[in-house]
Amino acid sequence: MKPLLTLKTNSLPGDIDIHSDLLSVLPSALSRKRALKAGREKQKRMQDSKGAGRCLLCDPAGNKPPGSSPCDIVIANRVADFVNDFPYLPADQRVLFLWHNDKSVRQAHLHRFRLRDLRRMELYWLVRGCIVRGEQYRSPNPKKHGDDQAPDLLRRAPDLMRMVVGFNLGGLAGQSIPHFHVQYGWEVVLNPRSFSPSQLQLYFEELVDSDLIIWQNDQVRIVAPWTPMGQFAIDLYFVGKYDICDLSDDDLKVFATFGHAIIQKYISLGIQNLNVVFTNSPDKKQIEPLVVHFVPRVNMTALYEIKGVNVVDTPPAKIAEEFRRVLSTGKEEINWSDLLKVAHDYNPDKEFLDVVRSSKKKGRKTVEKRRTKKR
């Protein structure tokens, strides 16, 4: 096998390999002994001590503290948001969540918080809402952003700016509100990196040679990362895309369908905490590929992570093996080609409307039962 140029490893005493690659921000420490403990950690599910009635995403007007940012509608009867009152990003940081004008629908069917309850429609509509906000923010007309005094950092900042989108699912992954939501905002690119098309081509060729591309076509690549950021981490690349706002409606359907299948796989492995984070190029640049990182969280950050190295229990070959698993029946556990067909047929509007109809139907039955009891 020819030497790898974009995928690098240092073999150290104690059966430790340190992996880095062309696109990795941090190296990963991979221990052959730690690979034996994968899946043994008992994970707690997200808990909800307050319930939907006191949830600030179900009822922002009634449950948000006085003086905090108001709720805005991003997509009518689909997505709402409010400005993050405690931001850590320099521009337009918001919390987006599913929305319906009927509060009873929100509380009964949109108030979901455990990983097993995440649906495709959360993934689809929340990222679509982020794209709406991102396009509004980068618009030269601040009024389109809904605020005459909208921050203009995107055009004034001497630094490169980049849109940020990510889901925190579960306590270990940083989810502070027991209700599915996504964080959106803009960051200053502190360490700009530029990769030429020829470098990226070589990178993916070496992933193929290392048998780490689990499945691909001319739209997406499913990759077991050479430098994983967490146990059973998976990367989803959109071929030829560099910006989240470049995603078409069909791309969003693929993300929702493939992402949901990946999450179901994690649940079968006992994983309850997960980050789903988009990384992409700075605004109006095509220097970093668009990729969605699925990063399970099973351990608290410890010594080596503080020093800037991710400690990961699953080497890339083990990740690839797990996501290519064939059942005893001879059928693939995840058939990506079949999933692609499912994605193309997916109707996010229908799924949302079916949820609303079932909620209203359930509500009518409850009212009828109460009336019957009174009689």
N, C-alpha and C positions, 0 to 999 in steps of 0.2 A: 504493500500500500504506500502511495506517495505521501511525503510529509505534509501535514496540515499547516496552512498559512494563516487562516482566519480563526481556527479553533485551536486553542493552546492549552496545554496541561503541564503541570509540574508534579511529578510523583515524589512524595515525601515519605520518610519513615513512618511506621505505624499504619500502613495501608491507607494513607491519605493522598488524595489527588486534589490539586487546586486547579480549577477550570476557569478560564477567561476566554472571551471571544471578541470578534469585531464589534458587536453591538452591545456587549454587556457593560453596565455601569459599575458593578461590583463583581469581584471574583466569587466563586462558590467553593467551599470546602466539602468534598465528598469522601465519606468514610465507608469502606466496604463493610465494616462491622456495624456501623449505624444503619446500614441498609436492612439489617435483620430486624430492627425495631419498628420499621414503617408499619403504621396501622395499629400499633399497640396502645397509643395514647387515647385515653377515654375522653371524648369531647362532649362538652355541655352544649345543649341547644340554647338559642337565644330565648330569654325570658321576658315577659311583659307583666310587670307588677301593677300598672295603672289601668290597663284596658283601653279599648277604643274610645270610651267616653271622655278620657282625659288625655288623649293623644293630640299633640300639637299639629300633626300632619292631617289628622281627620277633621280637626276643628281649630284651625289657626286663629280665627277671630276670637274664639272663646278660651283658648288655652295658652296662647302666647303671652308672655309678660308685657305689661304696659311699657310703651316706648320702643318696643322691638319692631323690626321691619314688617310691613304688611304683606299679605299673600297676593300674588299676581297670577293671572291665568296666562299660561304659555300657549297651550293648545286647548281650544274650547272643549269642555267635558272629557278631557283626556289627561292633561298635565298642568300642574300649577307649581309655583316656586315662591321662595322669598330669599332676600339677600341674607347671607350668613352674618349673624350679628357678632361672631367672634372669628373673623377671617384670618387665614395665614397666607393667602395668596394676595398679590398686590393689586389685582383688578377683577372686578365683577364676579366675586365668588358667591355662588348660589346653591341652595338645596332644592332639588326638583323631586316631585312625587306625583303619583297618579291622582287624578281628580275627577269628581263628578259633582254637579251642582246639588244633587240630593245628598244631604249629610247621612241619611240612613243607609244609602248605597255605599258611601265611603266607609262607614263604620262596620257594615256587615260584610263587605266583599273586597274592599281595597286595603283594609287594615290587616296586613300580613307581614310576618317578620322572621319566620323560621326558614332555613334554607330549603327544606323540602316543599315549602309552599310557594316558592318563587315560580312564576309562570313566564311563558314567552312574552306575554304582553307587557310585563314590567320591563324586561330587557329592551324590547322594541321601542315602546313609547317614551321611556325615560331618556334613551339616547337620542331619539328624534327630538325631544324637547331641548336637549343640550345643543343640538345642531341649530335649532331655531334661535336660541339665545346667542350662540356663537356668531351666527350670521348677522344678528341684530347688533351685536357689540362691535363687529368689525365694519359695520356700515358707516360711510362718511357722514350720514345724517343722524345725529344723536337722537332726534325725535322718534326715529324708528325704534330706538331702544326703550322708549316709554319715559324718558327723563331728559329734559332740556339741559340739565347739568350733568349728564352722563360722563363718567371718567373717560378721558381721551388718551390714556396711557399707550394704547396700541400705536398711535401715530406720533406721540411726543417722546416716548422713551428712547434713549440712545441704545438700549439693549434690545436683543431679539425677544419677541413675546411668543408664547405658545399656549394653545388651548389645552385645558386639562379636564379629563372626565374619569370618574372612578366610582365603583360600588364598594362599600364596606359592608360585608355580610357576616354578622356574628361578632361577639364581644372581642375575641382575640384579633379580629380584623379591624377593630376600631368603630364598630357600629354603636352609636350612643343612643339612637332613637329606635325603639322596637316597632319599626314600620319601614318597609322597603323605600329607599330613596337613593339618589345619586348626587355626588358632589360635582359641580362644574365651576370652572373659573379660568383665569389666565395667569401664567407664571412668566417670570423673567428667566430666560435660558442662561443659567449661570456658567455652564461649560458647553458651549456650542460644539457640535460635532458634525462633520460632513462626510458622507460616504458616496463615492462615485458609483454609477451603475455597474461598472466592471467589478468593483469591490463586492457589491451586493450579489452579483451573479456568482462570483467565486465562493462567497459565503454560503449561498444556498446549494451550490454544487458540492461543497464539502459536507454540508448537512446530509445530502443524499448519499455521498460516499460513506458516511458514518451511520447510515440507516436510521436517521432521526426525523426524517420527514414522514409522518404517519400517513398523510393523505394530502393530495393537492390536485387542483385543476387550474384553469386560467383565471379563476376568480379568487381563490383562497388557498392557503397552506396551513395545515395543522402540524405543528412542530413540537417535538420533545426538545426543549432548549439544552444546548451544550452547557450553559451556565444557568441552571434552574435557580429561581429565587425562593422556592419552597417545595415541600414534599408533593410529588406528582404534579408539579407545575407544567402548564401547557401554554404555548403561544399560538395565536391565530393571526396570521398575516393576510391582509387584503392586497393582492398582487397589483403592483403599479399605483397604489394609493399612498399618499403622504400626509393627508390632513383628514381629521375626523369629519369635517364638513364635506369632504369628497364622497362620503358614503351615499350610495344611491338607496332607493327604497328596497330594491332587491338585496343589496348588501346588508341592510338592517334586518331583513327577514332571515338571511343566512346567519348573521350574528346571533339573533334571538334563538333560532332553532339549534344551531351548533352549540351555542353557549348553554342552552338548557340541557342538552344531552351531556355535555361535559360536567355540569353541576349534578345531574342525576348519577353519573359515574362516581363523583366525589362522595355523594351521600352513601352509595353502596360500599365505599371504603371507610365509612365511619367519620368522614370529615364534615364538620358543622360550621367552620369559619373560613371565609374566603374573601380575597380581594380580587376584583376584576378592574383592571386599569388600562386605559388607552395611552399609548405613547405615540408621538407623531412629530413632524417637522415644525419649526417655527412658522409663524404666519407668512404666507406667500413664498415659502421656500419648499424645495424638494430635495432635502439633504438627509433625512432620516425616514425609513419606511414606517407606514402606519401598522401598528401591531397591538393586539389585545392580549394582555398578560392575565392568565388565570393562575392565581397564587394562593394555594391553601395555607392557612395558618394553624400550625399544630403545637408550636412551642413559643414560650415567651422569649423575647430578645435577651441574649446572654453575652458572655465575654467576647467571643470572636466577632459577633455582629457589631459590637461597639467599636471594634478595631477596623471595621469596614470589609468584612468577609461574611457572606451568607453561609451558614452551616445547614446543609441539606441532607436528609436521610435517603433520598432516592436519586441515584445517578441517572443520566439521560437514557441509557439503554434500558433500565428498569421501567422508566416512565413510558418509553415507546412500547415496550412489551405489554404493559398493562393496558394501554389504549388500543392495542391490536388484539386483545384477548379474544380467543375463539371459545365458545361454550361447548359443553360436552356433546351437544346436538350437532356440532359442526358449523353452527351459525355464528357469525361475528357478533360480538356484544354490541359494538357500535359500527353500523354499516354507513360510512360517510356518504357514499354515492346515493343510497336510499334517502339519507337525511337531506341531501341537497334537493331532491325531488319534493320532499315534504316542505322544505323552506320556500321553494318557488310557489307552492300552492297555499302557503300560509296567508291567512287574512286577519291581520291584527285588529281591524275595525270590527269584524264579526266576533272575534273572541271577546273584545271589550263589551260589545252590545249584548252578547249572550250572558255575560256576567250580570249586567244591569237588569236584563229581563228576568233572570232567575232570582235576583234580589227582590224585585218588585212583586213577582209571583209569590215568593216566600212571604213577603210582607202582607199580601192580600189574604193568604191562608191563615196567617197569625191573627189578623183582624177578625176573620170569619170564626175562628175558634173561640176568640174572646166573646164575640157576640152570642155564639151558641151557648157558652157557659153561663152568660148572664140570663139567657132565657130559661 
